[in-house]
Amino acid sequence: MAQFLVIGGAGYVGSHVVWTLRDAGHQVTIFDNFSAGYRELIGDTPVVEGDINDAVALRHAFANGPFDAVLHFAAHIEVGESVQDPLKYYRNNVAGMITLLEEMRRARVLSIVFSSTAAVYGAPEVVPIPEDSPKLPINPYGRTKAVMEDVMADCHAAYGLNWIALRYFNASGADPRGRCGEWHNPESHLIPNILMAAAGKRDAINVFGTDYDTPDGTCVRDYIHVQDLAAAHVRALELLQQGQCGPFNVGMGTGFSVQEVIAATKEVTGIDFTVNYADRRPGDPPQLIAAVEKFKRVAGWEPAITDVKTIVRDAWNWHKTRGFGTDR
């Protein structure tokens, strides 16, 4: 049994990791400001409320240790918002990471698993995307994540920080036991928005572009069930103990098109909702698929859920229990 501090543990991916760690018998403390997280997702898990840029609040959290490692999920994640308000993203994501690492050093906790993203690659030339692809992010969100990785690498060289960044693609689905699920406000992710259309909470779902060089003309993305993603974080913690450091892609290694996700949703829900087709959006690449061989080889990890219908079904069951829409 180990003890972990989960920064941003009341959010979507963070809460699933918290429950996975607890199910394995570990002790978990959450640090969250609840700007994008929800107390009802985390049960009776101990919480220290505070902002990642508040060094004093972080110090209070570390006083609940000693912790074996930190897991970091507290970054802002909306691409469009990052373009409109880049300073918000640099302040929270980059400055917050620096504050966290300073407090980790103070508390003598030198291991961290970081929630990174495929957005660090920008518009890649090679698909599936390997980890050695150039980091060429095309928006402030992706740039902050790339910088955060660089900060950890520099701290490894200078202070001996052990770090792993999991670059994942499209986290999706929900806890099959119904303890937590995807709940953003506003909601920008495809599957919850399709489910809202199925539930009549949206007039329709909009598909942007049907003329891409893909099997059905719509964009293809790598969707990974959030439970598999949570299991990957547990394996990353084990890799840190073995001296592994650096970035790893985590995805299914295959993709589903927008049209395939819509078809799966109609089959799962039994509802024939309205789909509107529109022109492409600027900047949407035809395919984003992870090359995941490195993490599979090093971590011995495999996704357990590989069909989109199971992903949609778990998400649908979650949303049905909570109501649809994004209100708290």
MIRO-16333 format. One record per residue (C-alpha): residue number from 1; residue in three letters; x, y, z. Coordinates in nm, 3 decimals. Example, Ala and Ser with C-alpha at 12.3 -4.5 7.8 and 13.67 -1.06 7.14 Angstrom:
@pos = 1 code = ALA x = 1.230 y = -0.450 z = 0.780
@pos = 2 code = SER x = 1.367 y = -0.106 z = 0.714
END
This chain:
@pos = 1 code = MET x = 0.000 y = 0.000 z = 0.000
@pos = 2 code = ALA x = 0.127 y = 0.344 z = -0.095
@pos = 3 code = GLN x = 0.010 y = 0.700 z = -0.037
@pos = 4 code = PHE x = -0.049 y = 0.946 z = -0.322
@pos = 5 code = LEU x = -0.140 y = 1.312 z = -0.359
@pos = 6 code = VAL x = -0.366 y = 1.368 z = -0.661
@pos = 7 code = ILE x = -0.371 y = 1.728 z = -0.783
@pos = 8 code = GLY x = -0.700 y = 1.794 z = -0.962
@pos = 9 code = GLY x = -0.840 y = 1.462 z = -0.842
@pos = 10 code = ALA x = -1.205 y = 1.575 z = -0.855
@pos = 11 code = GLY x = -1.206 y = 1.618 z = -1.233
@pos = 12 code = TYR x = -1.287 y = 1.371 z = -1.507
@pos = 13 code = VAL x = -0.968 y = 1.168 z = -1.547
@pos = 14 code = GLY x = -0.840 y = 1.248 z = -1.199
@pos = 15 code = SER x = -1.147 y = 1.105 z = -1.025
@pos = 16 code = HIS x = -1.123 y = 0.779 z = -1.218
@pos = 17 code = VAL x = -0.756 y = 0.748 z = -1.120
@pos = 18 code = VAL x = -0.847 y = 0.818 z = -0.757
@pos = 19 code = TRP x = -1.100 y = 0.534 z = -0.752
@pos = 20 code = THR x = -0.860 y = 0.297 z = -0.930
@pos = 21 code = LEU x = -0.590 y = 0.370 z = -0.671
@pos = 22 code = ARG x = -0.838 y = 0.325 z = -0.385
@pos = 23 code = ASP x = -0.968 y = -0.001 z = -0.533
@pos = 24 code = ALA x = -0.607 y = -0.125 z = -0.530
@pos = 25 code = GLY x = -0.581 y = -0.049 z = -0.157
@pos = 26 code = HIS x = -0.375 y = 0.270 z = -0.175
@pos = 27 code = GLN x = -0.429 y = 0.582 z = 0.034
@pos = 28 code = VAL x = -0.519 y = 0.894 z = -0.162
@pos = 29 code = THR x = -0.545 y = 1.262 z = -0.076
@pos = 30 code = ILE x = -0.696 y = 1.501 z = -0.331
@pos = 31 code = PHE x = -0.592 y = 1.863 z = -0.381
@pos = 32 code = ASP x = -0.846 y = 2.055 z = -0.590
@pos = 33 code = ASN x = -0.995 y = 2.404 z = -0.617
@pos = 34 code = PHE x = -1.320 y = 2.263 z = -0.765
@pos = 35 code = SER x = -1.319 y = 2.507 z = -1.056
@pos = 36 code = ALA x = -1.369 y = 2.210 z = -1.288
@pos = 37 code = GLY x = -1.412 y = 1.922 z = -1.042
@pos = 38 code = TYR x = -1.705 y = 1.790 z = -0.842
@pos = 39 code = ARG x = -1.713 y = 1.660 z = -0.487
@pos = 40 code = GLU x = -1.975 y = 1.400 z = -0.574
@pos = 41 code = LEU x = -1.726 y = 1.224 z = -0.804
@pos = 42 code = ILE x = -1.482 y = 1.138 z = -0.526
@pos = 43 code = GLY x = -1.691 y = 0.990 z = -0.246
@pos = 44 code = ASP x = -1.526 y = 1.013 z = 0.096
@pos = 45 code = THR x = -1.172 y = 1.059 z = -0.037
@pos = 46 code = PRO x = -0.984 y = 1.309 z = 0.183
@pos = 47 code = VAL x = -0.959 y = 1.653 z = 0.020
@pos = 48 code = VAL x = -0.749 y = 1.962 z = 0.074
@pos = 49 code = GLU x = -0.913 y = 2.250 z = -0.110
@pos = 50 code = GLY x = -0.682 y = 2.500 z = -0.274
@pos = 51 code = ASP x = -0.534 y = 2.639 z = -0.593
@pos = 52 code = ILE x = -0.220 y = 2.500 z = -0.752
@pos = 53 code = ASN x = -0.061 y = 2.846 z = -0.750
@pos = 54 code = ASP x = -0.112 y = 2.875 z = -0.373
@pos = 55 code = ALA x = 0.209 y = 2.747 z = -0.218
@pos = 56 code = VAL x = 0.069 y = 2.764 z = 0.137
@pos = 57 code = ALA x = -0.234 y = 2.554 z = 0.044
@pos = 58 code = LEU x = -0.009 y = 2.299 z = -0.126
@pos = 59 code = ARG x = 0.206 y = 2.290 z = 0.187
@pos = 60 code = HIS x = -0.102 y = 2.201 z = 0.390
@pos = 61 code = ALA x = -0.176 y = 1.920 z = 0.145
@pos = 62 code = PHE x = 0.177 y = 1.779 z = 0.169
@pos = 63 code = ALA x = 0.144 y = 1.785 z = 0.550
@pos = 64 code = ASN x = -0.101 y = 1.494 z = 0.507
@pos = 65 code = GLY x = 0.185 y = 1.278 z = 0.381
@pos = 66 code = PRO x = 0.444 y = 1.142 z = 0.353
@pos = 67 code = PHE x = 0.349 y = 1.074 z = -0.009
@pos = 68 code = ASP x = 0.516 y = 0.826 z = -0.238
@pos = 69 code = ALA x = 0.430 y = 1.026 z = -0.551
@pos = 70 code = VAL x = 0.214 y = 1.304 z = -0.693
@pos = 71 code = LEU x = -0.028 y = 1.273 z = -0.986
@pos = 72 code = HIS x = -0.109 y = 1.600 z = -1.164
@pos = 73 code = PHE x = -0.444 y = 1.659 z = -1.340
@pos = 74 code = ALA x = -0.502 y = 2.026 z = -1.257
@pos = 75 code = ALA x = -0.426 y = 2.192 z = -1.592
@pos = 76 code = HIS x = -0.682 y = 2.393 z = -1.788
@pos = 77 code = ILE x = -0.767 y = 2.196 z = -2.103
@pos = 78 code = GLU x = -0.994 y = 2.391 z = -2.341
@pos = 79 code = VAL x = -0.815 y = 2.468 z = -2.667
@pos = 80 code = GLY x = -1.048 y = 2.750 z = -2.775
@pos = 81 code = GLU x = -1.033 y = 2.920 z = -2.438
@pos = 82 code = SER x = -0.654 y = 2.898 z = -2.441
@pos = 83 code = VAL x = -0.648 y = 3.097 z = -2.766
@pos = 84 code = GLN x = -0.882 y = 3.361 z = -2.625
@pos = 85 code = ASP x = -0.713 y = 3.387 z = -2.285
@pos = 86 code = PRO x = -0.356 y = 3.250 z = -2.306
@pos = 87 code = LEU x = -0.241 y = 3.415 z = -1.983
@pos = 88 code = LYS x = -0.500 y = 3.216 z = -1.787
@pos = 89 code = TYR x = -0.340 y = 2.900 z = -1.926
@pos = 90 code = TYR x = 0.021 y = 3.000 z = -1.869
@pos = 91 code = ARG x = -0.063 y = 3.114 z = -1.515
@pos = 92 code = ASN x = -0.243 y = 2.796 z = -1.413
@pos = 93 code = ASN x = -0.059 y = 2.536 z = -1.618
@pos = 94 code = VAL x = 0.301 y = 2.657 z = -1.629
@pos = 95 code = ALA x = 0.327 y = 2.877 z = -1.318
@pos = 96 code = GLY x = 0.115 y = 2.624 z = -1.127
@pos = 97 code = MET x = 0.350 y = 2.342 z = -1.225
@pos = 98 code = ILE x = 0.648 y = 2.543 z = -1.101
@pos = 99 code = THR x = 0.476 y = 2.609 z = -0.767
@pos = 100 code = LEU x = 0.387 y = 2.242 z = -0.732
@pos = 101 code = LEU x = 0.740 y = 2.125 z = -0.808
@pos = 102 code = GLU x = 0.883 y = 2.371 z = -0.557
@pos = 103 code = GLU x = 0.653 y = 2.234 z = -0.287
@pos = 104 code = MET x = 0.734 y = 1.878 z = -0.388
@pos = 105 code = ARG x = 1.103 y = 1.953 z = -0.334
@pos = 106 code = ARG x = 1.023 y = 2.111 z = 0.002
@pos = 107 code = ALA x = 0.830 y = 1.798 z = 0.103
@pos = 108 code = ARG x = 1.099 y = 1.569 z = -0.041
@pos = 109 code = VAL x = 0.857 y = 1.404 z = -0.283
@pos = 110 code = LEU x = 1.047 y = 1.350 z = -0.607
@pos = 111 code = SER x = 0.812 y = 1.138 z = -0.819
@pos = 112 code = ILE x = 0.530 y = 1.266 z = -1.040
@pos = 113 code = VAL x = 0.295 y = 1.131 z = -1.307
@pos = 114 code = PHE x = 0.170 y = 1.410 z = -1.528
@pos = 115 code = SER x = -0.144 y = 1.424 z = -1.740
@pos = 116 code = SER x = -0.013 y = 1.538 z = -2.078
@pos = 117 code = THR x = -0.175 y = 1.542 z = -2.421
@pos = 118 code = ALA x = -0.143 y = 1.466 z = -2.789
@pos = 119 code = ALA x = -0.178 y = 1.842 z = -2.840
@pos = 120 code = VAL x = 0.198 y = 1.873 z = -2.782
@pos = 121 code = TYR x = 0.245 y = 1.728 z = -3.133
@pos = 122 code = GLY x = 0.034 y = 1.988 z = -3.314
@pos = 123 code = ALA x = -0.050 y = 1.872 z = -3.666
@pos = 124 code = PRO x = 0.176 y = 1.566 z = -3.702
@pos = 125 code = GLU x = 0.313 y = 1.447 z = -4.033
@pos = 126 code = VAL x = 0.326 y = 1.082 z = -3.925
@pos = 127 code = VAL x = 0.019 y = 0.890 z = -3.807
@pos = 128 code = PRO x = 0.010 y = 0.687 z = -3.580
@pos = 129 code = ILE x = 0.214 y = 0.943 z = -3.386
@pos = 130 code = PRO x = 0.528 y = 0.814 z = -3.209
@pos = 131 code = GLU x = 0.672 y = 0.979 z = -2.898
@pos = 132 code = ASP x = 0.979 y = 1.101 z = -3.088
@pos = 133 code = SER x = 0.766 y = 1.314 z = -3.320
@pos = 134 code = PRO x = 0.856 y = 1.684 z = -3.292
@pos = 135 code = LYS x = 0.669 y = 1.880 z = -3.028
@pos = 136 code = LEU x = 0.509 y = 2.152 z = -3.242
@pos = 137 code = PRO x = 0.190 y = 2.257 z = -3.061
@pos = 138 code = ILE x = -0.040 y = 2.493 z = -3.251
@pos = 139 code = ASN x = -0.231 y = 2.652 z = -2.961
@pos = 140 code = PRO x = -0.151 y = 2.788 z = -2.613
@pos = 141 code = TYR x = -0.301 y = 2.482 z = -2.443
@pos = 142 code = GLY x = -0.064 y = 2.248 z = -2.626
@pos = 143 code = ARG x = 0.228 y = 2.484 z = -2.570
@pos = 144 code = THR x = 0.170 y = 2.495 z = -2.194
@pos = 145 code = LYS x = 0.169 y = 2.117 z = -2.176
@pos = 146 code = ALA x = 0.490 y = 2.098 z = -2.380
@pos = 147 code = VAL x = 0.655 y = 2.352 z = -2.149
@pos = 148 code = MET x = 0.539 y = 2.160 z = -1.843
@pos = 149 code = GLU x = 0.709 y = 1.849 z = -1.979
@pos = 150 code = ASP x = 1.028 y = 2.049 z = -2.039
@pos = 151 code = VAL x = 1.020 y = 2.187 z = -1.684
@pos = 152 code = MET x = 1.000 y = 1.835 z = -1.542
@pos = 153 code = ALA x = 1.285 y = 1.715 z = -1.765
@pos = 154 code = ASP x = 1.503 y = 2.003 z = -1.644
@pos = 155 code = CYS x = 1.414 y = 1.925 z = -1.282
@pos = 156 code = HIS x = 1.511 y = 1.563 z = -1.341
@pos = 157 code = ALA x = 1.855 y = 1.675 z = -1.454
@pos = 158 code = ALA x = 1.897 y = 1.929 z = -1.174
@pos = 159 code = TYR x = 1.722 y = 1.774 z = -0.874
@pos = 160 code = GLY x = 1.668 y = 1.408 z = -0.957
@pos = 161 code = LEU x = 1.294 y = 1.444 z = -1.014
@pos = 162 code = ASN x = 1.141 y = 1.120 z = -1.139
@pos = 163 code = TRP x = 0.867 y = 1.200 z = -1.390
@pos = 164 code = ILE x = 0.642 y = 1.039 z = -1.645
@pos = 165 code = ALA x = 0.413 y = 1.231 z = -1.879
@pos = 166 code = LEU x = 0.125 y = 1.031 z = -2.025
@pos = 167 code = ARG x = 0.028 y = 1.187 z = -2.356
@pos = 168 code = TYR x = -0.322 y = 1.070 z = -2.414
@pos = 169 code = PHE x = -0.561 y = 1.136 z = -2.692
@pos = 170 code = ASN x = -0.942 y = 1.123 z = -2.648
@pos = 171 code = ALA x = -1.035 y = 1.010 z = -2.297
@pos = 172 code = SER x = -1.391 y = 0.883 z = -2.304
@pos = 173 code = GLY x = -1.646 y = 0.666 z = -2.127
@pos = 174 code = ALA x = -1.721 y = 0.647 z = -1.756
@pos = 175 code = ASP x = -1.674 y = 0.426 z = -1.452
@pos = 176 code = PRO x = -1.890 y = 0.116 z = -1.514
@pos = 177 code = ARG x = -1.984 y = 0.121 z = -1.144
@pos = 178 code = GLY x = -2.129 y = 0.470 z = -1.184
@pos = 179 code = ARG x = -1.905 y = 0.646 z = -0.931
@pos = 180 code = CYS x = -1.773 y = 0.908 z = -1.173
@pos = 181 code = GLY x = -1.791 y = 1.018 z = -1.533
@pos = 182 code = GLU x = -1.734 y = 1.301 z = -1.778
@pos = 183 code = TRP x = -1.882 y = 1.631 z = -1.666
@pos = 184 code = HIS x = -1.745 y = 1.951 z = -1.816
@pos = 185 code = ASN x = -1.897 y = 2.296 z = -1.814
@pos = 186 code = PRO x = -1.917 y = 2.392 z = -2.095
@pos = 187 code = GLU x = -1.896 y = 2.055 z = -2.269
@pos = 188 code = SER x = -1.673 y = 2.048 z = -2.576
@pos = 189 code = HIS x = -1.604 y = 1.675 z = -2.618
@pos = 190 code = LEU x = -1.770 y = 1.477 z = -2.893
@pos = 191 code = ILE x = -1.924 y = 1.179 z = -2.712
@pos = 192 code = PRO x = -2.104 y = 1.375 z = -2.435
@pos = 193 code = ASN x = -2.237 y = 1.618 z = -2.695
@pos = 194 code = ILE x = -2.366 y = 1.332 z = -2.910
@pos = 195 code = LEU x = -2.531 y = 1.181 z = -2.602
@pos = 196 code = MET x = -2.698 y = 1.514 z = -2.527
@pos = 197 code = ALA x = -2.838 y = 1.512 z = -2.881
@pos = 198 code = ALA x = -2.970 y = 1.160 z = -2.822
@pos = 199 code = ALA x = -3.131 y = 1.271 z = -2.497
@pos = 200 code = GLY x = -3.298 y = 1.572 z = -2.661
@pos = 201 code = LYS x = -3.085 y = 1.823 z = -2.469
@pos = 202 code = ARG x = -2.937 y = 1.945 z = -2.797
@pos = 203 code = ASP x = -3.130 y = 2.002 z = -3.118
@pos = 204 code = ALA x = -2.870 y = 1.811 z = -3.321
@pos = 205 code = ILE x = -2.507 y = 1.709 z = -3.340
@pos = 206 code = ASN x = -2.294 y = 1.893 z = -3.596
@pos = 207 code = VAL x = -2.037 y = 1.707 z = -3.805
@pos = 208 code = PHE x = -1.766 y = 1.932 z = -3.945
@pos = 209 code = GLY x = -1.631 y = 1.793 z = -4.270
@pos = 210 code = THR x = -1.727 y = 1.483 z = -4.466
@pos = 211 code = ASP x = -1.453 y = 1.498 z = -4.731
@pos = 212 code = TYR x = -1.144 y = 1.401 z = -4.533
@pos = 213 code = ASP x = -0.912 y = 1.129 z = -4.658
@pos = 214 code = THR x = -1.062 y = 0.873 z = -4.419
@pos = 215 code = PRO x = -1.279 y = 0.567 z = -4.484
@pos = 216 code = ASP x = -1.607 y = 0.756 z = -4.443
@pos = 217 code = GLY x = -1.486 y = 1.112 z = -4.495
@pos = 218 code = THR x = -1.517 y = 1.223 z = -4.131
@pos = 219 code = CYS x = -1.231 y = 1.284 z = -3.886
@pos = 220 code = VAL x = -1.079 y = 0.985 z = -3.708
@pos = 221 code = ARG x = -0.965 y = 1.006 z = -3.347
@pos = 222 code = ASP x = -0.812 y = 0.764 z = -3.097
@pos = 223 code = TYR x = -1.067 y = 0.714 z = -2.817
@pos = 224 code = ILE x = -0.946 y = 0.542 z = -2.501
@pos = 225 code = HIS x = -1.178 y = 0.434 z = -2.223
@pos = 226 code = VAL x = -1.108 y = 0.636 z = -1.910
@pos = 227 code = GLN x = -1.082 y = 0.316 z = -1.704
@pos = 228 code = ASP x = -0.796 y = 0.196 z = -1.926
@pos = 229 code = LEU x = -0.640 y = 0.539 z = -1.890
@pos = 230 code = ALA x = -0.666 y = 0.518 z = -1.512
@pos = 231 code = ALA x = -0.498 y = 0.177 z = -1.519
@pos = 232 code = ALA x = -0.219 y = 0.330 z = -1.729
@pos = 233 code = HIS x = -0.152 y = 0.586 z = -1.454
@pos = 234 code = VAL x = -0.114 y = 0.307 z = -1.199
@pos = 235 code = ARG x = 0.136 y = 0.134 z = -1.429
@pos = 236 code = ALA x = 0.320 y = 0.466 z = -1.469
@pos = 237 code = LEU x = 0.360 y = 0.487 z = -1.091
@pos = 238 code = GLU x = 0.515 y = 0.140 z = -1.098
@pos = 239 code = LEU x = 0.749 y = 0.245 z = -1.379
@pos = 240 code = LEU x = 0.872 y = 0.537 z = -1.169
@pos = 241 code = GLN x = 0.977 y = 0.289 z = -0.901
@pos = 242 code = GLN x = 1.178 y = 0.108 z = -1.169
@pos = 243 code = GLY x = 1.363 y = 0.427 z = -1.266
@pos = 244 code = GLN x = 1.173 y = 0.500 z = -1.589
@pos = 245 code = CYS x = 1.127 y = 0.865 z = -1.686
@pos = 246 code = GLY x = 0.992 y = 1.058 z = -1.982
@pos = 247 code = PRO x = 0.684 y = 1.075 z = -2.205
@pos = 248 code = PHE x = 0.461 y = 0.789 z = -2.316
@pos = 249 code = ASN x = 0.165 y = 0.788 z = -2.551
@pos = 250 code = VAL x = -0.145 y = 0.624 z = -2.411
@pos = 251 code = GLY x = -0.428 y = 0.543 z = -2.649
@pos = 252 code = MET x = -0.596 y = 0.252 z = -2.818
@pos = 253 code = GLY x = -0.362 y = 0.269 z = -3.116
@pos = 254 code = THR x = -0.657 y = 0.266 z = -3.354
@pos = 255 code = GLY x = -0.922 y = 0.522 z = -3.433
@pos = 256 code = PHE x = -1.294 y = 0.568 z = -3.478
@pos = 257 code = SER x = -1.447 y = 0.824 z = -3.711
@pos = 258 code = VAL x = -1.708 y = 1.078 z = -3.607
@pos = 259 code = GLN x = -1.959 y = 0.888 z = -3.816
@pos = 260 code = GLU x = -1.873 y = 0.560 z = -3.641
@pos = 261 code = VAL x = -1.923 y = 0.721 z = -3.298
@pos = 262 code = ILE x = -2.260 y = 0.858 z = -3.409
@pos = 263 code = ALA x = -2.367 y = 0.516 z = -3.541
@pos = 264 code = ALA x = -2.257 y = 0.346 z = -3.218
@pos = 265 code = THR x = -2.454 y = 0.600 z = -3.014
@pos = 266 code = LYS x = -2.769 y = 0.542 z = -3.215
@pos = 267 code = GLU x = -2.731 y = 0.167 z = -3.166
@pos = 268 code = VAL x = -2.662 y = 0.190 z = -2.792
@pos = 269 code = THR x = -2.941 y = 0.438 z = -2.717
@pos = 270 code = GLY x = -3.195 y = 0.322 z = -2.975
@pos = 271 code = ILE x = -3.257 y = 0.689 z = -3.061
@pos = 272 code = ASP x = -3.235 y = 0.832 z = -3.414
@pos = 273 code = PHE x = -3.131 y = 1.190 z = -3.336
@pos = 274 code = THR x = -3.063 y = 1.466 z = -3.587
@pos = 275 code = VAL x = -2.718 y = 1.501 z = -3.743
@pos = 276 code = ASN x = -2.622 y = 1.816 z = -3.934
@pos = 277 code = TYR x = -2.330 y = 1.817 z = -4.176
@pos = 278 code = ALA x = -2.119 y = 2.129 z = -4.222
@pos = 279 code = ASP x = -1.790 y = 2.239 z = -4.375
@pos = 280 code = ARG x = -1.457 y = 2.153 z = -4.221
@pos = 281 code = ARG x = -1.329 y = 2.355 z = -3.927
@pos = 282 code = PRO x = -0.985 y = 2.515 z = -3.972
@pos = 283 code = GLY x = -0.707 y = 2.315 z = -3.809
@pos = 284 code = ASP x = -0.882 y = 1.978 z = -3.778
@pos = 285 code = PRO x = -0.640 y = 1.708 z = -3.901
@pos = 286 code = PRO x = -0.797 y = 1.406 z = -4.071
@pos = 287 code = GLN x = -0.656 y = 1.152 z = -3.824
@pos = 288 code = LEU x = -0.498 y = 1.161 z = -3.478
@pos = 289 code = ILE x = -0.396 y = 0.815 z = -3.362
@pos = 290 code = ALA x = -0.140 y = 0.724 z = -3.098
@pos = 291 code = ALA x = 0.153 y = 0.494 z = -3.153
@pos = 292 code = VAL x = 0.133 y = 0.304 z = -2.825
@pos = 293 code = GLU x = 0.390 y = 0.027 z = -2.872
@pos = 294 code = LYS x = 0.642 y = 0.193 z = -2.639
@pos = 295 code = PHE x = 0.412 y = 0.204 z = -2.336
@pos = 296 code = LYS x = 0.279 y = -0.145 z = -2.406
@pos = 297 code = ARG x = 0.633 y = -0.280 z = -2.422
@pos = 298 code = VAL x = 0.777 y = -0.097 z = -2.122
@pos = 299 code = ALA x = 0.472 y = -0.105 z = -1.895
@pos = 300 code = GLY x = 0.313 y = -0.431 z = -1.999
@pos = 301 code = TRP x = -0.014 y = -0.242 z = -2.041
@pos = 302 code = GLU x = -0.295 y = -0.315 z = -2.284
@pos = 303 code = PRO x = -0.632 y = -0.142 z = -2.317
@pos = 304 code = ALA x = -0.903 y = -0.379 z = -2.198
@pos = 305 code = ILE x = -1.188 y = -0.201 z = -2.379
@pos = 306 code = THR x = -1.136 y = -0.175 z = -2.754
@pos = 307 code = ASP x = -1.485 y = -0.123 z = -2.897
@pos = 308 code = VAL x = -1.654 y = 0.213 z = -2.924
@pos = 309 code = LYS x = -1.996 y = 0.078 z = -2.827
@pos = 310 code = THR x = -1.876 y = -0.012 z = -2.477
@pos = 311 code = ILE x = -1.725 y = 0.335 z = -2.440
@pos = 312 code = VAL x = -2.052 y = 0.497 z = -2.548
@pos = 313 code = ARG x = -2.265 y = 0.263 z = -2.332
@pos = 314 code = ASP x = -2.071 y = 0.341 z = -2.015
@pos = 315 code = ALA x = -2.091 y = 0.715 z = -2.087
@pos = 316 code = TRP x = -2.466 y = 0.688 z = -2.165
@pos = 317 code = ASN x = -2.535 y = 0.503 z = -1.839
@pos = 318 code = TRP x = -2.340 y = 0.764 z = -1.645
@pos = 319 code = HIS x = -2.522 y = 1.059 z = -1.801
@pos = 320 code = LYS x = -2.861 y = 0.896 z = -1.751
@pos = 321 code = THR x = -2.800 y = 0.879 z = -1.376
@pos = 322 code = ARG x = -2.688 y = 1.243 z = -1.356
@pos = 323 code = GLY x = -2.921 y = 1.405 z = -1.607
@pos = 324 code = PHE x = -2.792 y = 1.558 z = -1.926
@pos = 325 code = GLY x = -2.631 y = 1.893 z = -1.984
@pos = 326 code = THR x = -2.342 y = 2.052 z = -1.799
@pos = 327 code = ASP x = -2.502 y = 2.222 z = -1.499
@pos = 328 code = ARG x = -2.348 y = 2.140 z = -1.165
END
